[in-house]
Amino acid sequence: MRVIIKDNKDIMANWAANYVAYKINKFRPTKNKPFVLGLPTGSTPLKMYAELIKMFQKGKVSFAHVVTFNMDEYIGLPADHPQSYHYFMQENFFKHIDIKPSNVHLLDGMTKNYEKECADYEKAMKDAGGVNLFIGGVGRDGHIAFNEPFSSLKSRTRVKTLTESTIKANSRFFKSEKEVPTKVLTVGIETIMSADEVLIMANDKNKAEAIKHGIEGPLSHVWTISALQQHPHGIILCDKEAASELSPETRAYFMEIEKDNF
Ligand code: GLP
């Protein structure tokens, strides 16, 4: 696993955006061979999206041949609900870039048939050639996508029930805690780990415990971020605050070996 520690969240977002653009450009995607990108919502990736929009406007990257799959969606929120992940992606990213609407994939939280929706989503990823780069954030309890503690590390896309702690954390975006949906559709841990490369981003002190468990803890379904330890090309990108609970030796090691790397 690579661990990249940046001084603050702005530098971190900048690095992430440049890395995504570099990966897309290096791949030289075409209509028949698109670059497949897994995407997260949340406050963590917002600056990365803003940076990617600027890079697109300057002609440094194009999304014309990029196919996206979002990680998750709340059950019961229609696409035009301001707290749905459909809405988030549209407002914060898709409407500002040259991506084709038919290349965008999000789970439908309004579906009547969860099993079919999840199976179709897995199939669509496979049909697209698999995900080249899956980007994610992390919850305070170490969840990636909505894979709450005790999610199977072999899980695929399915329905999950949120923990009280996640409902509380995400209630900051809703009028009240009662309005936060308790169930979601989410890609599984194995779905994320099937990507060629996985980049998990974390900033701020409240992610420090999750980052410590993900990097220094054992592989465990209690902290699902730890699944990244088994990925051959996993990257954790964090700011100094999110890295603050790592041992000084771990921090020093990664800061030294990554200092000149992209
Ligand atoms: C939600 C999302 C996760 C995200 C997490 C952290 O639970 N399902 O994908 O990583 O929130 O969000 P934030 O970046 O706002 O801290």
Residues whose N, C-alpha, C, O or C-beta is under 5 A from the ligand:
A	BS01	GLP	P40 T41 G42 S43 T44 D72 G137 V138 G139 H143 A145 F146
